[in-house]
């Protein structure tokens, strides 16, 4: 996949960076941990501008973020309720928990959206609760853009500064992403076990 990313950026420049980051947002297996360092390396070599690399990466990712936000907003919490009541055990969630989450999100949603954009794996999912709970689009857009720009700039800077050691960057960031994903999976399995146990005791 790395070779394909490199070729597309070499051939399409900023448009390729934006397109890849859009795909990364809607289809997470395409990793920004590869895309942005490669674009940063191109900037270090003088074939692209560092700031335009960050801007195009941020724009592409934000387009994907908005797609997810609008899709979740169209679904809405009311349509989600019967799904949660019927199948909530698979996501270890009950409807009262969703209602409590709404209250929490109204108080802390801006921070959640901003911070979520900086976390591997999680960042592609942040738009969903924001859309479901009908966060103001302007607030969502600003918080998402700031977090997304920070993440893309961080990865582009890594590629720009350490272009000779790209394989080390890829390995380090990829390992960190896998570790966070493993923690999330273990947490899900733990919640699933406790959820079923509590249901059997009711």
Buried (B, 14 or more C-beta within 10 A) or exposed (E): EBEEBBEBBEEEBBEBBBBBBBBBBBEBEBBBBBBBBBBBBBBBEEEBBBEBBBBBBBBBBBBBBBBBBEBBBEBEBEEBBEEBEEEBEEBBBBBEBBEEBBEEBEEEBBEBBBBBBBBBBBBBEBBBBBBBBBBEBEEBBBBBBBBBBBBBBBBBBBBBBBBEEBEEBBEEBBEEBEEBBEEBEEEEEEEBEEBEEEEEEE
